[in-house]
Structures are given as structure tokens and as C-alpha cells.
């Protein structure tokens, strides 16, 4: 669904889709539990001296690496660019999406390239590279299985690691069947076999391979791709030209920093100790080497990132796009990715999208958070996403962007909660105020149903407990009296 559809409409559509909610919740919870188990294993290994550190130690080291890198980003970008050039690569700088797409187009035009193959890359989704190339009559094919499914469905990824998290086998078989011109069975072997055979042809005939990079090592100019399907390796070694589009924050200073990052990324993303493939690309093909591109271009993209540098939001740039915050977020698990309307959904998207693109169109995203803090707890970089959301909400309110009804409601809450007498009266009588909406279960517990107006969101798709008939302060006072009487 397009971001042009109002946020609440997108949310309502997602909440009404039981299949989507079930599929997203199942996979996100699964990934969350796998991550938890593999991190517990890591702690045990660390205790035996068989790992670089336990989760907390590695997280602290990763934070320090990124904090240092971001504080000296200009110097590390310069060093990385020099090394990439020394290795035989070409470096480009793009201040925004338009410039980045233009650079890719010019490289393709110079080479007479018409066919491109792409490995999974969120940054190329961010700049809408596929649409820019297709508008110029070029063919660009996604080679990551999930991204290929999404491309055929003409959708955007619903998760930053598992793009087709919301699709069923039947839907995938239908999408592949339309390409094959015949009905396909829904078993994994048939579906993966079809994608493999189709994409293999695309790899062999592509003029250009497009990749992102999970990390760029400044001291060596090395691009690192962390993948599970081998498509990143084929994209970067079969076509005669490789273009890597990289967010300018993706740097680490030294090769040894990768050891820390690689202990955290696969564990946080998919609950794996290590992914199936890890590629390190240091320059184009050298004389005598059997494969690799003859030309390697690296495009460092700003697109709003430098506006975040040196602000209170700077740590957001240390994100390694593992998706752990999505999997642990109770809001993402209910909505899936498309309701956010942004390429970056979940807690990281809620913070990053308004920071990169401004509040217009994105300020409502800030409401998609219960401030539970599960995202920060699970983030391998310890990014305090919920605190950034509170800060951004504060900025939005300072700009007069909150709903007028919400402003009035919060003023009323402020009035009551800052006067003990009024607070006690409200707490004692709240259950009477919502009596028409209170339902009773067989076990005697009560919940609210069908609240009206702006309160409707609290009960439309979930169960909300009814206010206690006897509020806490009253029960506490009674308990103290009873204790005193003993
Ligand atoms: S914010 Fe943290 S948890 Fe979320 S994607 Fe980035 S690194 Fe992963």
C-alpha cells in the first residue's frame, strides 16, 4: 500500500487482514525466539572462553566502534574512498536519491547496459532505483528470493530482512506460475527450484550487478555482503560491471571490527551463528583472476544522513539493519511492514523515516509505538529507539502537529493527574464512565469493547482491561489499615 494512503487507513487495512497478521506474528516471533536462544548460547560460549565476548560485551564494543566511526565519519569516508580507488574501483558521491539513480543510469548508458541483476539492498529500495531504471527502459531483476517475490507482486518489502514475510506458499506459487506460464506446486523444492533456474539465466545475461553493502572497511576499502542465498556472490562476480550503492554510515574503520559486527548481525537478524555466505570484495577483477567484475563502482549515499550527524539522534546511524527491533516490537507484529508506508518499517523505520524525510507525511508514524522499549533491549547496537520516538513526538508537538482532540484529552489528563483530589475521584469513578462499554467474562474479569471516537483504536482489534472498580490507591490504603490492625 502506498504511503500516500493515510496512515490510519493503512493500519486499519492491516488489522483487518487476519492472514497477514498471523503470518507476520508467526515469523517475527520465531525469529525473536531464535535470536534469544542463540544469544544465550553466545553467553555460555563466552563464559567458557570460546567466544569474543557475551552479548552485552559485544554490544558495548560494537557501540564503541560505531560511535568512534560516526564521530570521525569524514576522515573514514576519505580513507575508504582512497582505498577503493587504490584497489581499482571508482568512487561516486550522491547527495540524494535523484543523484544516486542518475549516477547508476550514466554508468549503464556508458556501457550500453540494458539488463541489471540486483542482490538484496535496502538502500536501493530507499532511492527507488528499480523504478528509475525501468522508467529508462532497462530491466532490473531482484535476485534475493524474498525480493524476487516482492518484485513480481509489485510490492515493497514488508520486513528489512525477510521481505516476503507476509506471503503464503500459494501466493508465491501463483506469482511464479504467472512467469512460468503454468501452474506450480506449492512445495519448497518446486518454488525454490523455479526461482533458481529462472534467476540463473538472469545472472548469466546481466550487463551490470547491483549490490548494497552491510559494511565497508575504511582501512582496506573492502565491501562486505552478508547473505544466505549466494545471490550476492553471483551478482558481484558474474556480470562484467558491479555497482554498489552504500549508505555513507556503513563504515567500520578496521578489518578486525568486522569480527565484532559479524558476531552480532546474523545472530540478531535470523538467529544464526553465521550466515551461509560472507563476501569481502576488495576491488574489481585483477589480471589472472578467473571471475569478478572488470569495473567496480561504489556510490556513497547521503540522502538526509548528514542532517542526523552531530544531533541527539546520531546513534540511529549505527543501525546495522538486522531487523531485531521489528521482530520484538508488539506493534510491528500486529501490523507487518506495509502499514508503516516507509521502506524502513518497525521501530527503526519509525525513527529513521522522519529523520531522513522530515515530518510531513511521516509524523503519524510516531504513534505506532507503545514505548515498551523491547526494541532497544534487543538491538545489537543498543540504539535507544523508544527514547528517540519520545523526542521526535516532542518535536512534532512543538510544531503543533498533534491531533486537536488528543491535545484536549492530554490537557484533561494533565489537569487530573496533577491534582491528587481530582486524580482520586477520576480513578474511583472511571469504571462508571465506561460502563456502557464494559463487558464481563465468565471468570468475572472485565474488559472494554467498542470505545467511541479517538478511543476506538484501543478496542477495535485488541482486548483492553476495564478500569478497576476499586483503584490501587484505595486498595493500598485498605491493606495498610489491615496490616496496622494486626
Ligand atoms: S535499530 Fe538495532 S535492532 Fe533495529 S535494525 Fe537497526 S541494529 Fe537492528
Boltz pocket constraint, residues with backbone or C-beta under 6 A from the ligand:
constraints:
  - pocket:
      binder: B
      contacts: [[A, 268], [A, 318], [A, 319], [A, 320], [A, 321], [A, 322], [A, 323], [A, 324], [A, 325], [A, 326], [A, 348], [A, 375], [A, 378], [A, 379], [A, 380], [A, 381], [A, 382], [A, 383], [A, 385]]
      max_distance: 6.0
